[in-house]
Amino acid sequence: MTDVVAVANQKGGVAKTTTVHSLGAAAAEMGRRTLVVDLDPQACLTFSLGFDPDALDRSLHDVFVRRATAAETVLPVAGVDRLDLLPATIDLAGSEVHLLTRTGREHVLARSLAPIAERYDLVLIDCPPSLGVLTINGLTAADSVLIPLQCEALSHRGVGQLLETIEDVRTFSNSELVVRGIIATMYDDRTRHARHIITEVQERYGITVLQPPVKKSIRFAEAPARGKSILQHAPRSAGATAYRTLASALFDSTELSGSAV
């Protein structure tokens, strides 16, 4: 059965796209047939995977407005076996307006993915940095949610708001949705502050912070410009090792199957 995971945080700059890219590449390395879905009009995931969003003939926007199917739009990722992309372009910004006029608008992504879901073991959805209708679609289509969290004071203030949105989604469109956990990103273990943030988030929200945290590294900034994940760009780096460990724990065992937070 396909495992569908949304990666969401309404705050930008928390390594959400990096997390989707890295976990997707790690899962593919593990032999899992993986689809990553770029639900963000900024199309950063699409660019990071080596595609020029401005040059694409089709994107998820075309799927939403019924000009194409997901099967017609999916692209294989060069250099990574078993990894495909459902890409985004800036046109996806117009999808928000279009979706607001649709009956059952929260379910459009889920319905679009249904015909191709059986091709994959894992689907990772990169939600935009907002709590609008696109993110609601991502959460409605998912079985579970991962929350990347930058280990800084202001970064966790929006977690409560995201959890409220998740609760609304459970009430109205996806009662089975669970929070898989928080991934601590841009972590600096030299500071007491970063360690305090992890402890505070666990105590305040009762959500597991998955191990290991992902440490800050210039390698993360270098990889997207080359159209590669950190697993390809710096395969022996601490960041690549962290994401491989997280992917193994999340997708290769039942130990972290989620909790109804």
ZIVENWO-V336635 format. One record per residue. N is the residue number from 0. RES is the residue in one letter. PHI is phi in whole degrees, -180 to 180 (999 if undefined). PSI is psi in whole degrees, 0 to 359 (* if undefined). OMEGA is omega in degrees with one decimal (* if undefined). Layout:
# ZIVENWO-V336635
n	res	phi	psi	omega
N	RES	PHI	PSI	OMEGA
N	RES	PHI	PSI	OMEGA
This chain:
# ZIVENWO-V336635
n	res	phi	psi	omega
0	M	999	138	-177.2
1	T	-70	131	176.4
2	D	-94	116	-177.8
3	V	-109	119	-174.0
4	V	-125	124	173.5
5	A	-91	138	175.0
6	V	-111	114	-168.2
7	A	-138	142	169.0
8	N	-168	123	-176.1
9	Q	-72	348	175.9
10	K	-85	131	177.2
11	G	-78	164	174.6
12	G	73	26	-179.2
13	V	-109	13	178.7
14	A	73	32	179.1
15	K	-66	310	179.4
16	T	-65	319	176.2
17	T	-59	321	179.6
18	T	-66	315	178.1
19	V	-62	312	-178.9
20	H	-60	312	-175.1
21	S	-70	316	178.3
22	L	-66	322	177.6
23	G	-62	314	179.0
24	A	-65	320	179.5
25	A	-66	319	178.6
26	A	-64	320	177.8
27	A	-63	320	175.4
28	E	-58	325	-179.6
29	M	-75	356	179.1
30	G	97	7	-179.4
31	R	-88	131	175.9
32	R	-71	117	-167.2
33	T	-126	135	172.9
34	L	-117	128	172.4
35	V	-108	137	-175.2
36	V	-115	121	179.0
37	D	-93	102	-177.2
38	L	-99	10	-175.7
39	D	-106	123	179.3
40	P	-58	339	176.5
41	Q	-70	343	173.3
42	A	58	32	-179.0
43	C	-67	323	178.5
44	L	-66	317	178.4
45	T	-58	313	178.7
46	F	-63	317	-177.1
47	S	-64	335	179.9
48	L	-88	6	173.7
49	G	98	12	-179.9
50	F	-107	148	173.6
51	D	-94	107	-176.9
52	P	-57	328	-178.6
53	D	-73	344	-176.7
54	A	-103	1	-176.1
55	L	-80	140	177.4
56	D	-77	328	-177.6
57	R	-138	155	174.5
58	S	-149	182	178.6
59	L	-59	330	175.7
60	H	-57	316	-179.8
61	D	-64	328	176.4
62	V	-67	316	-178.1
63	F	-65	326	-179.0
64	V	-95	10	171.8
65	R	70	29	173.1
66	R	-91	345	-179.1
67	A	-155	163	174.4
68	T	-98	164	176.2
69	A	-61	322	179.9
70	A	-61	324	179.9
71	E	-77	343	-171.1
72	T	-103	336	-177.6
73	V	-62	140	-179.8
74	L	-123	136	173.3
75	P	-74	143	-179.7
76	V	-90	123	-177.4
77	A	-64	136	175.1
78	G	83	358	-179.9
79	V	-132	104	177.4
80	D	-64	144	175.0
81	R	71	16	177.7
82	L	-122	122	177.4
83	D	-121	161	-179.7
84	L	-128	135	164.9
85	L	-101	104	-164.2
86	P	-83	166	175.7
87	A	-120	158	167.3
88	T	-136	174	178.8
89	I	-62	339	178.0
90	D	-60	338	-179.1
91	L	-62	337	175.8
92	A	-61	325	177.3
93	G	-73	342	179.2
94	S	-65	329	-179.1
95	E	-60	315	178.9
96	V	-65	317	179.7
97	H	-62	316	-177.0
98	L	-65	328	-179.7
99	L	-63	340	179.7
100	T	-95	357	-174.7
101	R	-91	139	170.5
102	T	-70	134	-178.0
103	G	66	36	-173.6
104	R	-59	333	-179.3
105	E	-68	341	-172.5
106	H	-104	5	-174.1
107	V	-63	315	179.1
108	L	-65	315	-179.8
109	A	-58	317	179.0
110	R	-67	325	179.4
111	S	-68	324	-178.2
112	L	-80	336	-172.9
113	A	-53	316	-176.9
114	P	-67	340	-178.1
115	I	-112	358	-173.6
116	A	-59	323	-176.1
117	E	-68	348	176.4
118	R	-72	341	-167.9
119	Y	-123	150	170.6
120	D	-86	330	-174.1
121	L	-142	135	171.4
122	V	-123	125	177.3
123	L	-112	126	-176.4
124	I	-109	120	177.6
125	D	-89	99	-177.4
126	C	-79	150	178.7
127	P	-71	162	180.0
128	P	-79	65	178.5
129	S	-162	174	176.4
130	L	-116	36	-179.8
131	G	-84	194	-172.6
132	V	-67	332	177.4
133	L	-67	315	177.2
134	T	-64	319	176.9
135	I	-59	321	176.1
136	N	-63	318	178.9
137	G	-62	316	-179.7
138	L	-69	326	179.4
139	T	-70	327	-178.9
140	A	-79	344	-169.9
141	A	-92	156	168.9
142	D	-87	329	-175.8
143	S	-153	168	-177.1
144	V	-127	136	167.2
145	L	-109	139	-177.6
146	I	-118	104	172.6
147	P	-70	137	-176.2
148	L	-137	117	175.0
149	Q	-71	135	-173.5
150	C	-84	65	176.0
151	E	-135	160	-169.4
152	A	-57	314	-174.2
153	L	-81	345	-169.7
154	S	-72	335	-176.0
155	H	-96	1	-178.0
156	R	-67	333	-179.2
157	G	-86	357	-177.8
158	V	-63	319	178.7
159	G	-61	319	178.7
160	Q	-66	319	176.6
161	L	-62	319	179.3
162	L	-65	326	175.0
163	E	-64	319	177.7
164	T	-64	318	177.5
165	I	-60	320	178.1
166	E	-65	322	176.4
167	D	-63	318	178.9
168	V	-63	319	176.5
169	R	-60	321	-176.3
170	T	-72	320	-168.7
171	F	-107	333	-171.8
172	S	-141	345	-177.4
173	N	-156	84	-173.6
174	S	-68	342	-175.9
175	E	-92	0	-175.7
176	L	-65	132	178.0
177	V	-127	158	174.6
178	V	-92	118	-176.8
179	R	-77	328	179.3
180	G	151	177	177.5
181	I	-105	138	172.4
182	I	-107	116	179.7
183	A	-77	120	-176.9
184	T	-115	163	179.3
185	M	52	41	-172.1
186	Y	-82	134	176.4
187	D	-119	101	-174.4
188	D	-75	359	176.5
189	R	-80	346	-175.0
190	T	-107	139	174.8
191	R	-67	329	-177.7
192	H	-59	314	-179.3
193	A	-61	318	178.5
194	R	-65	323	179.4
195	H	-65	319	-179.3
196	I	-61	317	179.6
197	I	-61	314	179.4
198	T	-64	317	-178.2
199	E	-64	318	-180.0
200	V	-64	317	179.3
201	Q	-63	318	-178.0
202	E	-72	320	-175.5
203	R	-73	318	-171.9
204	Y	-110	350	178.4
205	G	67	28	-179.8
206	I	-107	137	178.2
207	T	-67	131	169.2
208	V	-92	114	-173.3
209	L	-70	149	-178.8
210	Q	-110	143	3.3
211	P	-89	162	169.5
212	P	-68	155	-179.0
213	V	-99	115	-174.4
214	K	-77	154	174.4
215	K	-60	143	176.9
216	S	-162	139	175.4
217	I	-64	339	-180.0
218	R	-61	328	178.8
219	F	-66	325	179.2
220	A	-74	330	-177.3
221	E	-76	324	-169.8
222	A	-62	313	-175.7
223	P	-60	325	-179.6
224	A	-63	338	179.1
225	R	-98	4	-178.8
226	G	67	29	-176.8
227	K	-130	159	170.3
228	S	-85	167	177.7
229	I	-65	337	178.2
230	L	-67	330	176.0
231	Q	-88	318	-173.9
232	H	-72	318	-178.6
233	A	-140	71	-169.2
234	P	-62	338	-179.2
235	R	-103	8	-178.8
236	S	-73	164	178.6
237	A	-63	324	179.8
238	G	-65	315	178.5
239	A	-63	318	178.7
240	T	-63	319	-179.9
241	A	-62	314	-178.2
242	Y	-70	326	174.7
243	R	-64	319	179.3
244	T	-65	317	178.4
245	L	-63	316	-179.7
246	A	-63	319	179.0
247	S	-63	317	-179.7
248	A	-68	322	-175.3
249	L	-81	321	-167.4
250	F	-117	357	-178.3
251	D	-122	16	177.3
252	S	-154	173	177.6
253	T	-108	9	-174.8
254	E	-69	329	-178.5
255	L	-117	62	-175.1
256	S	-82	3	175.2
257	G	107	157	176.4
258	S	-138	143	-175.4
259	A	-79	69	-179.6
260	V	-78	*	*
